[in-house]
Amino acid sequence: MFEIERDPIVHLTNERLRRLGIKAVLFDLDDTLIYTSDMYIKHMDEYSNDLARQLNIDSEIVFELLDKFNGEEYLKNGANPDNWTTVIRKVGEELSCLDLAASLRFHIDAVYTDEPAVIPGARQVLSGLKNGNILLGEVTWGKMGWTVRKNCQTGLENFMDVIVPANIYKPKNGEDWLKGMNLLGVTPEECLICGDSFRGDILPALSLGARAIFITGEDNRNETRQEITTMESVAGFWDAVLKLK
Ligand SMILES: [Mg+2]
């Protein structure tokens, strides 16, 4: 902590934010501060491998069914762990193995009990900002219980002045971000938003009049526009802030 406070790049970044009039930085959680997609894929893979081995079929077949049915349920009900009951039943029906498919559910349930991995650099960024007296918020999409657990397990809650779980029955939007700003007592102009979803994080930020840094990762590079500040991961935060206009 002591070293972070004295790190010149952290000091410079906080100064830069202050000069831009930014009092608060709001983050998305999933795939911004913690690895979430990877966690889903890992446990869906384990489920697929186990079921495929017992049915003596290719695990890709199972994975594709899981993915397809999960996508269908998500469109109907939003992000809801209960969706897996239907998803697994449909996989069981499709492969004529209802009981076996249901008995392997524990692989999927592990998504909701495993400790998520914090993305390298996230804790340093949050702690550097906190030491610069910048307000910190998180606006994340998911059920309250799961959001609380992910924050507790990773210790990220200790950095946050406010955590807002977005309405899961709609895509994350400006209303959710505005709720975070209101709770922190800041205007959009006084905020910087960082997230990996162009539609859910970056477009709402810009339409509200906040600044934004888009986390492009490996997959999202094509989505961005030239005028938008980007970073590949949260570890690039300090450099990205220096590019903000
Ligand atoms: Mg995300």
Residues whose N, C-alpha, C, O or C-beta is under 5 A from the ligand:
A	BS01	MG	D28 L29 D30 D31 T32 D196 S197
